[in-house]
Amino acid sequence: MVWRTQVLLGRLRDQATVLATVALVTFVATTLLGTFALLLDATGDDAVDAALGRLPDSAITLEATIRVNNKDTQTALDAAGDTLAAMLGDVPTERTAWLTGRTWSLPRVEGAPVAPLAYPASTPLVPDQTELLSGTWPDAARDDAGRLLVNVPGVAAERYGWAVGTEVPVRTLGGQAEDTWLVVGTHEITGPPASWSRDPLGGAGHDAAYPVPGTLGKLVTDLWGPVVVAPEALLGPGVTERAHLLVLPDLTGAPRGALATARDSLTSGQVRLSAALTDVGVSGSIRTDLGTTIDAAWRELTVTRVGVVVVGLLLAVLATTVMLQAARLLGERRAAEGELVAARGASPAQLRSLAVLEAALLAVLVTGTAPWAARALFARLADTGGMSAAGLTAPPGVPPAVWFACAGVATVLAVALVVPSWHVSGSSHASAHAHLVRTGADVALVALGGVALWQLLDYGAPLTRGADGPRLDPVLVLGPALVTLAAAVLALRLVGPVGRGADALARRGTTLVVPLAAWQVARRPAAATGTILVVVLAVAAATFSHAFLATWRLSQLEQVDLALGTDARIEGARGEPLVVSADVRGALADAPGDAVLQPVVVRNVGVGRALGADRGSSAIDARVIGVDASTPDLLRGRGPEPWEDVVRDLPHPPGSARAPERTATGTELPGDPQWLLARVTPGSAPEASGRAYLRIAVEDEAGARAWLATPELLLGEPVDIALEVPRARGPLRVVAASFVVALDGTPFEVAVATSPRDKLGQIGLAVHDVRVLDRSVDAGTPDEATLAAAQGTPVDLSGAPWEGSATSGGVVRDVLVGSAATAPAPSGLPADALVLDGLFDMSTLDASTGRLVAHAWPAQERVRAVVTESLAERADLRDGAGFVMRIGDAQVDVYVEAVVPYVPGAPRGPALLVDRTALGRVVTEAAGTDPLLDAWWLAAPPAQTADLAGAVAHATGGHATVRSTERAAAVAGPLRVTVPAALSLVTAATAMLVLVGLGSSAAAVVRSRRLELARLQALGASRRSLVGGLLGEHALLVLLGAGTGALIGYGLSRVVAPVLTVSGDGRRPVPAPVVDWQAEETFAITAGLALAGCAVVALLATVLVRRASGALLRLGDDR
């Protein structure tokens, strides 16, 4: 062992430069790959925690719904809270409780059959999502007199005349207990409906037709709530019916590994909760999306790791190649030493043990230092690469995974250092079968690369599907590295032919530099393979990584654009459609002119597919997107062709030659109407007794529609009606009417009729003396006297081109309008009366209802739709086909305009895109009254979209999804940011490895040719010419390697980059990724690597050639 130590110390003294080069290669490569390991480790814990921490509370909250049934509330809450806390383990939590008390009877109103009801409640939404109208919030359960302190809904206080200080006597439904409530304030609910889902009334505050408990729905009454009380008022026994315990985990403060433990516990959550609640005499259930949210984050994490692992393996291959070059340099430096030691009796085993010892010491040294350097590089990358903004920072120490990764890399590089000299230790002769072995290895590598590429393309991504989601396939993820190495090995076969061709051309020259360089490449092609291999792998890895990053980024952005379909989407708006429309447009009153807002239909519908004459039809769930097809430039997402061409014909009816102009239809109501007053005269011929229900549709400029319903009408009896018009912005128009009729009995003439024709009768209505009361009048709720005296502004409804249909017994018939109508007779009505008369089968109306629908636009009958390939395949549809769709309360006919892979807002699954206006008209014609307003889509300049969308969401109580925000999260979110960070590191890493690799190659070449260079100098060659020859030789090799590497990178980008680019859930992206090659940037990277390599060769050649002197000629060897 002593002699080995002496030899190693002697080498450290005499071969410091070469050993430093080898150590530098090992350290740089291990540090870079250690940084990649740290990126993977960060995404494993920190990224998931950061991503979940940015989600809304509803996505991670654990909710225990406890049926207290008047047992002790506090005991039940404690049992449930302890169980949920135990499930989350070391994750910090925050608890809140939503308590709903038992229902109480209020004092009965005179003339009412039953007393109204109310329920006390304590909710964490008070006061943030309520408005205090008067008084205060309860600050204690009861006052000194024992009265329960309550804050009642403002609508209830107005109905019953309650004010602050009012005492309300209440009793339980069965009368077993009585209590007294003291009103300390009134309130109004302002939050979005989704927030009040735990409230029995959903935040409405009042239900006028609540079924009285115990009456099987035969009796209804008013239910009021929530009557807000202090939490402690509902914590005892006998006061609470239902409790919701909300446990919000603080994922940002969770220790590492706690999230995985909590996920495992969630699988048995219901069993554990049921057991705990049974022990205290209550029951309950648990509801949470935390498990699926964690699973989704882990799936996205697995997908994200694909890019990091792939480029990491490419760098590992490049680093190993550079290490082999350094090993070659070391071998050249120690050739004479090895022969001398062998001549003095050292055995090959002893020399090999010395090599192993040296490599092991190097691996230990690098393993002890590289992880800390990797952490420092990670911290730098986090600060400059956007990871800090995503919540990813350098850990306080070095994670164990990074230590293991660095140890593994250092060991692999140490083996690469030992292997080249293993078979020649103690010998000066190369293996006799080296060429054959190399050829066989090349063939095997090319075959392996081909199989890897085939499997990668066959699977579609380096992922396999498991029971819990996609998993990284360790074999497939090696595919890109194997393909690159195989292509590089094939490129090495070009060195000989290129060298011989260059030599033939250079012989015609008159200088020394070019012929010398070409001759050296031609006569030593095997010696040039190291240089070629380093350059090919470096350029291929750098160009592929750059193209992959650009392709991946573009695909993520396109996926967001298509999924959202617009610049911003506002959903969950609360209130009447006209009121919401007014608030939305009011919020954008000062917005720039290029900001456009439109109401949109986004919902699931049932699509009917015909199965055959004897099999009927079946329903298919599909997603319908209804937009303004006249403005296709507002749609986002790359389509199979421009969306303008796809949706051009959607606004007009099938069979129409051109789209109708989007002019306003119906009759405009003057001013800002608050009340629509009219006299309605329903009639029939033959005369019949029955009831009718009228609804009138008014529409604003944006296309938002509200249906105003009248009280029950009696056939043959004129009645004055007052319809309250919701608050609106801009002019309103009366566009449609729906008239439902049911007879009390069949008229005698119809009953005795024998032919179907004689069973038909006329039923209609006349709307006349129409006028509006402006909102500025502030008429309040007009009574009969006010209606009789109110003048208002007259409105002539008869001027619009009304059309319609009448349906009875499943048969649709035309509607007569104006003077052509017979029931009621127009002769006895004012000239401006709107008279609508339909032909009904009166023999069916005593057991069912008939419906008359009138509208102020030309009948459309069917709506055009662009359907996705998924829907077309499932429903067996093609261009020009027809099908039926159930939407809201109507069934409509749809015409297939075109079949496309996907539509904006619905990138996957069965979906169809329609024009919202056309759909609304067809739904109305089919007797539907759905307002068809599910969301608002906003198109605005990117710099203003977020602010405008936020203003709209605030004004309507909804929530906004902004495209620019989603785009940033798609490429720079906690689960995504490591991909661009890792890929952006590749260019710098390859540059460093190229410098070291080409430096090692140039040093080895000069070292092996020192005697030859000395002879050339003795024959009169200048050092400048010799340096130029060496530089020309390497420049030729670098040029060949860079060109070949760029071609390999381009091929990988075209074939492999789209395969590696997947969606967040591991599926193929929609739309399909398009390779973004970026030729100018790629050329700059290639040229930069080539020039950097030539520069280091020139520097080393200049320094080393000076040492090749005439002393070598006198010594006769290369020492």
ChimeraX attribute file (.defattr): number of C-alpha atoms within 10 A of each C-alpha:
attribute: neighborCount
match mode: 1-to-1
recipient: residues
	/A:1	6
	/A:2	7
	/A:3	9
	/A:4	16
	/A:5	13
	/A:6	11
	/A:7	12
	/A:8	17
	/A:9	12
	/A:10	12
	/A:11	14
	/A:12	14
	/A:13	11
	/A:14	11
	/A:15	15
	/A:16	12
	/A:17	11
	/A:18	21
	/A:19	19
	/A:20	12
	/A:21	20
	/A:22	27
	/A:23	19
	/A:24	17
	/A:25	25
	/A:26	29
	/A:27	24
	/A:28	20
	/A:29	29
	/A:30	31
	/A:31	30
	/A:32	28
	/A:33	27
	/A:34	31
	/A:35	29
	/A:36	27
	/A:37	24
	/A:38	26
	/A:39	27
	/A:40	24
	/A:41	17
	/A:42	20
	/A:43	25
	/A:44	19
	/A:45	20
	/A:46	23
	/A:47	28
	/A:48	24
	/A:49	25
	/A:50	20
	/A:51	21
	/A:52	22
	/A:53	19
	/A:54	14
	/A:55	11
	/A:56	9
	/A:57	15
	/A:58	14
	/A:59	17
	/A:60	22
	/A:61	21
	/A:62	25
	/A:63	24
	/A:64	24
	/A:65	21
	/A:66	24
	/A:67	20
	/A:68	28
	/A:69	19
	/A:70	17
	/A:71	19
	/A:72	19
	/A:73	25
	/A:74	15
	/A:75	18
	/A:76	25
	/A:77	21
	/A:78	15
	/A:79	17
	/A:80	29
	/A:81	22
	/A:82	12
	/A:83	20
	/A:84	26
	/A:85	20
	/A:86	15
	/A:87	21
	/A:88	23
	/A:89	15
	/A:90	18
	/A:91	22
	/A:92	16
	/A:93	18
	/A:94	11
	/A:95	15
	/A:96	14
	/A:97	19
	/A:98	18
	/A:99	29
	/A:100	28
	/A:101	25
	/A:102	19
	/A:103	21
	/A:104	24
	/A:105	20
	/A:106	21
	/A:107	15
	/A:108	12
	/A:109	11
	/A:110	8
	/A:111	7
	/A:112	9
	/A:113	11
	/A:114	17
	/A:115	19
	/A:116	20
	/A:117	24
	/A:118	22
	/A:119	22
	/A:120	25
	/A:121	26
	/A:122	21
	/A:123	20
	/A:124	13
	/A:125	13
	/A:126	14
	/A:127	13
	/A:128	10
	/A:129	16
	/A:130	14
	/A:131	15
	/A:132	18
	/A:133	14
	/A:134	16
	/A:135	15
	/A:136	15
	/A:137	21
	/A:138	21
	/A:139	14
	/A:140	14
	/A:141	17
	/A:142	19
	/A:143	12
	/A:144	6
	/A:145	7
	/A:146	12
	/A:147	17
	/A:148	23
	/A:149	26
	/A:150	29
	/A:151	29
	/A:152	32
	/A:153	23
	/A:154	20
	/A:155	17
	/A:156	20
	/A:157	18
	/A:158	11
	/A:159	8
	/A:160	10
	/A:161	9
	/A:162	18
	/A:163	18
	/A:164	17
	/A:165	13
	/A:166	14
	/A:167	17
	/A:168	16
	/A:169	15
	/A:170	19
	/A:171	17
	/A:172	15
	/A:173	18
	/A:174	8
	/A:175	10
	/A:176	7
	/A:177	10
	/A:178	12
	/A:179	13
	/A:180	16
	/A:181	20
	/A:182	22
	/A:183	26
	/A:184	22
	/A:185	25
	/A:186	26
	/A:187	26
	/A:188	18
	/A:189	21
	/A:190	16
	/A:191	20
	/A:192	21
	/A:193	20
	/A:194	14
	/A:195	14
	/A:196	17
	/A:197	11
	/A:198	18
	/A:199	18
	/A:200	17
	/A:201	17
	/A:202	16
	/A:203	21
	/A:204	17
	/A:205	22
	/A:206	19
	/A:207	16
	/A:208	11
	/A:209	12
	/A:210	17
	/A:211	16
	/A:212	19
	/A:213	12
	/A:214	9
	/A:215	9
	/A:216	9
	/A:217	11
	/A:218	9
	/A:219	14
	/A:220	19
	/A:221	17
	/A:222	18
	/A:223	26
	/A:224	26
	/A:225	26
	/A:226	28
	/A:227	23
	/A:228	24
	/A:229	28
	/A:230	21
	/A:231	19
	/A:232	15
	/A:233	20
	/A:234	25
	/A:235	21
	/A:236	14
	/A:237	14
	/A:238	15
	/A:239	21
	/A:240	25
	/A:241	19
	/A:242	21
	/A:243	27
	/A:244	22
	/A:245	24
	/A:246	25
	/A:247	24
	/A:248	20
	/A:249	22
	/A:250	17
	/A:251	21
	/A:252	17
	/A:253	14
	/A:254	19
	/A:255	14
	/A:256	14
	/A:257	12
	/A:258	15
	/A:259	20
	/A:260	12
	/A:261	15
	/A:262	20
	/A:263	18
	/A:264	13
	/A:265	17
	/A:266	19
	/A:267	12
	/A:268	11
	/A:269	19
	/A:270	17
	/A:271	12
	/A:272	18
	/A:273	23
	/A:274	18
	/A:275	16
	/A:276	21
	/A:277	23
	/A:278	13
	/A:279	11
	/A:280	15
	/A:281	14
	/A:282	20
	/A:283	18
	/A:284	21
	/A:285	17
	/A:286	21
	/A:287	13
	/A:288	18
	/A:289	14
	/A:290	20
	/A:291	18
	/A:292	13
	/A:293	16
	/A:294	21
	/A:295	16
	/A:296	17
	/A:297	21
	/A:298	24
	/A:299	18
	/A:300	21
	/A:301	26
	/A:302	23
	/A:303	27
	/A:304	25
	/A:305	19
	/A:306	23
	/A:307	25
	/A:308	20
	/A:309	22
	/A:310	21
	/A:311	27
	/A:312	23
	/A:313	20
	/A:314	25
	/A:315	25
	/A:316	20
	/A:317	20
	/A:318	28
	/A:319	32
	/A:320	22
	/A:321	22
	/A:322	34
	/A:323	29
	/A:324	26
	/A:325	31
	/A:326	30
	/A:327	27
	/A:328	21
	/A:329	25
	/A:330	21
	/A:331	19
	/A:332	17
	/A:333	19
	/A:334	15
	/A:335	18
	/A:336	15
	/A:337	14
	/A:338	20
	/A:339	15
	/A:340	13
	/A:341	13
	/A:342	18
	/A:343	12
	/A:344	9
	/A:345	10
	/A:346	15
	/A:347	14
	/A:348	17
	/A:349	12
	/A:350	15
	/A:351	20
	/A:352	19
	/A:353	14
	/A:354	19
	/A:355	21
	/A:356	18
	/A:357	17
	/A:358	17
	/A:359	22
	/A:360	17
	/A:361	12
	/A:362	20
	/A:363	25
	/A:364	14
	/A:365	15
	/A:366	24
	/A:367	26
	/A:368	13
	/A:369	15
	/A:370	26
	/A:371	31
	/A:372	18
	/A:373	18
	/A:374	25
	/A:375	23
	/A:376	15
	/A:377	18
	/A:378	25
	/A:379	19
	/A:380	15
	/A:381	21
	/A:382	22
	/A:383	15
	/A:384	12
	/A:385	20
	/A:386	18
	/A:387	26
	/A:388	17
	/A:389	15
	/A:390	21
	/A:391	20
	/A:392	26
	/A:393	18
	/A:394	21
	/A:395	14
	/A:396	7
	/A:397	9
	/A:398	14
	/A:399	15
	/A:400	12
	/A:401	15
	/A:402	26
	/A:403	19
	/A:404	15
	/A:405	21
	/A:406	29
	/A:407	21
	/A:408	16
	/A:409	24
	/A:410	27
	/A:411	21
	/A:412	18
	/A:413	29
	/A:414	27
	/A:415	19
	/A:416	21
	/A:417	26
	/A:418	22
	/A:419	16
	/A:420	15
	/A:421	20
	/A:422	16
	/A:423	14
	/A:424	16
	/A:425	21
	/A:426	24
	/A:427	16
	/A:428	12
	/A:429	9
	/A:430	10
	/A:431	11
	/A:432	8
	/A:433	8
	/A:434	10
	/A:435	11
	/A:436	10
	/A:437	12
	/A:438	11
	/A:439	11
	/A:440	12
	/A:441	13
	/A:442	17
	/A:443	15
	/A:444	13
	/A:445	19
	/A:446	21
	/A:447	15
	/A:448	16
	/A:449	22
	/A:450	17
	/A:451	15
	/A:452	21
	/A:453	21
	/A:454	14
	/A:455	16
	/A:456	23
	/A:457	18
	/A:458	11
	/A:459	13
	/A:460	19
	/A:461	25
	/A:462	28
	/A:463	24
	/A:464	15
	/A:465	11
	/A:466	9
	/A:467	6
	/A:468	10
	/A:469	16
	/A:470	20
	/A:471	19
	/A:472	18
	/A:473	14
	/A:474	12
	/A:475	12
	/A:476	23
	/A:477	22
	/A:478	20
	/A:479	25
	/A:480	26
	/A:481	24
	/A:482	24
	/A:483	23
	/A:484	25
	/A:485	24
	/A:486	20
	/A:487	25
	/A:488	23
	/A:489	21
	/A:490	15
	/A:491	19
	/A:492	22
	/A:493	13
	/A:494	16
	/A:495	22
	/A:496	18
	/A:497	13
	/A:498	18
	/A:499	24
	/A:500	18
	/A:501	14
	/A:502	19
	/A:503	21
	/A:504	14
	/A:505	13
	/A:506	19
	/A:507	15
	/A:508	10
	/A:509	10
	/A:510	9
	/A:511	11
	/A:512	16
	/A:513	21
	/A:514	23
	/A:515	22
	/A:516	21
	/A:517	25
	/A:518	27
	/A:519	20
	/A:520	19
	/A:521	27
	/A:522	22
	/A:523	14
	/A:524	13
	/A:525	19
	/A:526	14
	/A:527	14
	/A:528	22
	/A:529	23
	/A:530	22
	/A:531	25
	/A:532	29
	/A:533	25
	/A:534	32
	/A:535	36
	/A:536	34
	/A:537	33
	/A:538	36
	/A:539	31
	/A:540	33
	/A:541	32
	/A:542	31
	/A:543	31
	/A:544	32
	/A:545	27
	/A:546	26
	/A:547	26
	/A:548	29
	/A:549	24
	/A:550	19
	/A:551	23
	/A:552	26
	/A:553	21
	/A:554	17
	/A:555	26
	/A:556	25
	/A:557	20
	/A:558	24
	/A:559	24
	/A:560	25
	/A:561	24
	/A:562	23
	/A:563	21
	/A:564	23
	/A:565	25
	/A:566	24
	/A:567	23
	/A:568	26
	/A:569	25
	/A:570	25
	/A:571	20
	/A:572	17
	/A:573	28
	/A:574	17
	/A:575	14
	/A:576	16
	/A:577	25
	/A:578	25
	/A:579	19
	/A:580	25
	/A:581	28
	/A:582	22
	/A:583	22
	/A:584	26
	/A:585	21
	/A:586	15
	/A:587	19
	/A:588	17
	/A:589	10
	/A:590	9
	/A:591	14
	/A:592	12
	/A:593	9
	/A:594	9
	/A:595	14
	/A:596	16
	/A:597	21
	/A:598	22
	/A:599	24
	/A:600	24
	/A:601	23
	/A:602	20
	/A:603	17
	/A:604	16
	/A:605	18
	/A:606	18
	/A:607	28
	/A:608	20
	/A:609	19
	/A:610	16
	/A:611	12
	/A:612	8
	/A:613	7
	/A:614	6
	/A:615	8
	/A:616	10
	/A:617	14
	/A:618	12
	/A:619	15
	/A:620	16
	/A:621	16
	/A:622	21
	/A:623	24
	/A:624	26
	/A:625	24
	/A:626	24
	/A:627	27
	/A:628	20
	/A:629	24
	/A:630	18
	/A:631	14
	/A:632	16
	/A:633	12
	/A:634	21
	/A:635	26
	/A:636	22
	/A:637	23
	/A:638	19
	/A:639	19
	/A:640	13
	/A:641	9
	/A:642	13
	/A:643	20
	/A:644	16
	/A:645	9
	/A:646	21
	/A:647	23
	/A:648	16
	/A:649	22
	/A:650	27
	/A:651	25
	/A:652	22
	/A:653	21
	/A:654	21
	/A:655	7
	/A:656	10
	/A:657	9
	/A:658	12
	/A:659	14
	/A:660	11
	/A:661	9
	/A:662	10
	/A:663	5
	/A:664	15
	/A:665	18
	/A:666	22
	/A:667	20
	/A:668	19
	/A:669	21
	/A:670	16
	/A:671	15
	/A:672	18
	/A:673	23
	/A:674	23
	/A:675	23
	/A:676	20
	/A:677	26
	/A:678	21
	/A:679	17
	/A:680	24
	/A:681	22
	/A:682	29
	/A:683	26
	/A:684	24
	/A:685	18
	/A:686	15
	/A:687	16
	/A:688	21
	/A:689	16
	/A:690	20
	/A:691	17
	/A:692	22
	/A:693	17
	/A:694	22
	/A:695	19
	/A:696	19
	/A:697	21
	/A:698	24
	/A:699	24
	/A:700	22
	/A:701	16
	/A:702	16
	/A:703	23
	/A:704	25
	/A:705	26
	/A:706	22
	/A:707	22
	/A:708	18
	/A:709	17
	/A:710	17
	/A:711	13
	/A:712	12
	/A:713	20
	/A:714	20
	/A:715	23
	/A:716	20
	/A:717	10
	/A:718	16
	/A:719	15
	/A:720	17
	/A:721	19
	/A:722	23
	/A:723	19
	/A:724	19
	/A:725	22
	/A:726	20
	/A:727	18
	/A:728	23
	/A:729	19
	/A:730	12
	/A:731	14
	/A:732	26
	/A:733	18
	/A:734	22
	/A:735	24
	/A:736	27
	/A:737	25
	/A:738	24
	/A:739	21
	/A:740	19
	/A:741	24
	/A:742	21
	/A:743	22
	/A:744	12
	/A:745	16
	/A:746	19
	/A:747	19
	/A:748	11
	/A:749	14
	/A:750	19
	/A:751	13
	/A:752	11
	/A:753	13
	/A:754	9
	/A:755	9
	/A:756	10
	/A:757	10
	/A:758	15
	/A:759	19
	/A:760	21
	/A:761	22
	/A:762	22
	/A:763	31
	/A:764	31
	/A:765	29
	/A:766	26
	/A:767	23
	/A:768	24
	/A:769	21
	/A:770	22
	/A:771	23
	/A:772	25
	/A:773	24
	/A:774	19
	/A:775	15
	/A:776	10
	/A:777	10
	/A:778	10
	/A:779	14
	/A:780	10
	/A:781	12
	/A:782	14
	/A:783	10
	/A:784	11
	/A:785	8
	/A:786	11
	/A:787	16
	/A:788	11
	/A:789	8
	/A:790	15
	/A:791	14
	/A:792	17
	/A:793	16
	/A:794	17
	/A:795	21
	/A:796	18
	/A:797	24
	/A:798	18
	/A:799	14
	/A:800	17
	/A:801	14
	/A:802	25
	/A:803	19
	/A:804	25
	/A:805	23
	/A:806	29
	/A:807	22
	/A:808	22
	/A:809	14
	/A:810	10
	/A:811	11
	/A:812	15
	/A:813	16
	/A:814	16
	/A:815	24
	/A:816	23
	/A:817	22
	/A:818	19
	/A:819	14
	/A:820	13
	/A:821	20
	/A:822	22
	/A:823	26
	/A:824	23
	/A:825	19
	/A:826	20
	/A:827	9
	/A:828	7
	/A:829	16
	/A:830	12
	/A:831	14
	/A:832	17
	/A:833	23
	/A:834	24
	/A:835	28
	/A:836	31
	/A:837	31
	/A:838	30
	/A:839	24
	/A:840	27
	/A:841	23
	/A:842	29
	/A:843	22
	/A:844	19
	/A:845	19
	/A:846	17
	/A:847	11
	/A:848	13
	/A:849	17
	/A:850	25
	/A:851	23
	/A:852	29
	/A:853	25
	/A:854	27
	/A:855	24
	/A:856	21
	/A:857	17
	/A:858	14
	/A:859	16
	/A:860	16
	/A:861	18
	/A:862	24
	/A:863	27
	/A:864	26
	/A:865	29
	/A:866	28
	/A:867	28
	/A:868	25
	/A:869	23
	/A:870	20
	/A:871	23
	/A:872	22
	/A:873	12
	/A:874	11
	/A:875	19
	/A:876	13
	/A:877	21
	/A:878	16
	/A:879	14
	/A:880	13
	/A:881	13
	/A:882	19
	/A:883	16
	/A:884	18
	/A:885	20
	/A:886	17
	/A:887	19
	/A:888	16
	/A:889	13
	/A:890	16
	/A:891	19
	/A:892	22
	/A:893	19
	/A:894	23
	/A:895	22
	/A:896	21
	/A:897	23
	/A:898	22
	/A:899	22
	/A:900	19
	/A:901	20
	/A:902	27
	/A:903	31
	/A:904	23
	/A:905	23
	/A:906	22
	/A:907	22
	/A:908	18
	/A:909	16
	/A:910	25
	/A:911	30
	/A:912	29
	/A:913	28
	/A:914	25
	/A:915	25
	/A:916	24
	/A:917	24
	/A:918	23
	/A:919	27
	/A:920	23
	/A:921	23
	/A:922	23
	/A:923	27
	/A:924	25
	/A:925	28
	/A:926	20
	/A:927	24
	/A:928	19
	/A:929	22
	/A:930	16
	/A:931	21
	/A:932	23
	/A:933	23
	/A:934	17
	/A:935	20
	/A:936	27
	/A:937	26
	/A:938	25
	/A:939	24
	/A:940	22
	/A:941	14
	/A:942	13
	/A:943	9
	/A:944	13
	/A:945	20
	/A:946	20
	/A:947	12
	/A:948	25
	/A:949	28
	/A:950	19
	/A:951	18
	/A:952	27
	/A:953	24
	/A:954	19
	/A:955	18
	/A:956	25
	/A:957	23
	/A:958	22
	/A:959	18
	/A:960	24
	/A:961	19
	/A:962	23
	/A:963	25
	/A:964	18
	/A:965	14
	/A:966	18
	/A:967	18
	/A:968	15
	/A:969	19
	/A:970	21
	/A:971	20
	/A:972	21
	/A:973	22
	/A:974	28
	/A:975	32
	/A:976	25
	/A:977	27
	/A:978	31
	/A:979	25
	/A:980	23
	/A:981	22
	/A:982	24
	/A:983	25
	/A:984	17
	/A:985	20
	/A:986	23
	/A:987	22
	/A:988	14
	/A:989	21
	/A:990	27
	/A:991	21
	/A:992	18
	/A:993	26
	/A:994	27
	/A:995	23
	/A:996	25
	/A:997	32
	/A:998	28
	/A:999	27
	/A:1000	29
	/A:1001	28
	/A:1002	27
	/A:1003	26
	/A:1004	22
	/A:1005	19
	/A:1006	22
	/A:1007	20
	/A:1008	16
	/A:1009	15
	/A:1010	22
	/A:1011	22
	/A:1012	15
	/A:1013	24
	/A:1014	22
	/A:1015	17
	/A:1016	16
	/A:1017	18
	/A:1018	13
	/A:1019	9
	/A:1020	8
	/A:1021	15
	/A:1022	13
	/A:1023	18
	/A:1024	14
	/A:1025	17
	/A:1026	22
	/A:1027	25
	/A:1028	21
	/A:1029	22
	/A:1030	27
	/A:1031	26
	/A:1032	22
	/A:1033	23
	/A:1034	27
	/A:1035	21
	/A:1036	21
	/A:1037	27
	/A:1038	26
	/A:1039	19
	/A:1040	20
	/A:1041	29
	/A:1042	25
	/A:1043	19
	/A:1044	24
	/A:1045	31
	/A:1046	25
	/A:1047	18
	/A:1048	25
	/A:1049	30
	/A:1050	21
	/A:1051	16
	/A:1052	24
	/A:1053	24
	/A:1054	19
	/A:1055	16
	/A:1056	23
	/A:1057	27
	/A:1058	24
	/A:1059	20
	/A:1060	28
	/A:1061	30
	/A:1062	27
	/A:1063	18
	/A:1064	22
	/A:1065	19
	/A:1066	23
	/A:1067	14
	/A:1068	17
	/A:1069	20
	/A:1070	23
	/A:1071	22
	/A:1072	16
	/A:1073	23
	/A:1074	16
	/A:1075	22
	/A:1076	20
	/A:1077	20
	/A:1078	13
	/A:1079	12
	/A:1080	9
	/A:1081	13
	/A:1082	20
	/A:1083	13
	/A:1084	12
	/A:1085	19
	/A:1086	24
	/A:1087	16
	/A:1088	15
	/A:1089	25
	/A:1090	25
	/A:1091	15
	/A:1092	17
	/A:1093	26
	/A:1094	23
	/A:1095	17
	/A:1096	20
	/A:1097	25
	/A:1098	20
	/A:1099	14
	/A:1100	19
	/A:1101	24
	/A:1102	18
	/A:1103	13
	/A:1104	15
	/A:1105	22
	/A:1106	14
	/A:1107	15
	/A:1108	23
	/A:1109	16
	/A:1110	14
	/A:1111	13
	/A:1112	18
	/A:1113	16
	/A:1114	8
	/A:1115	10
	/A:1116	9
	/A:1117	11
	/A:1118	17
	/A:1119	13
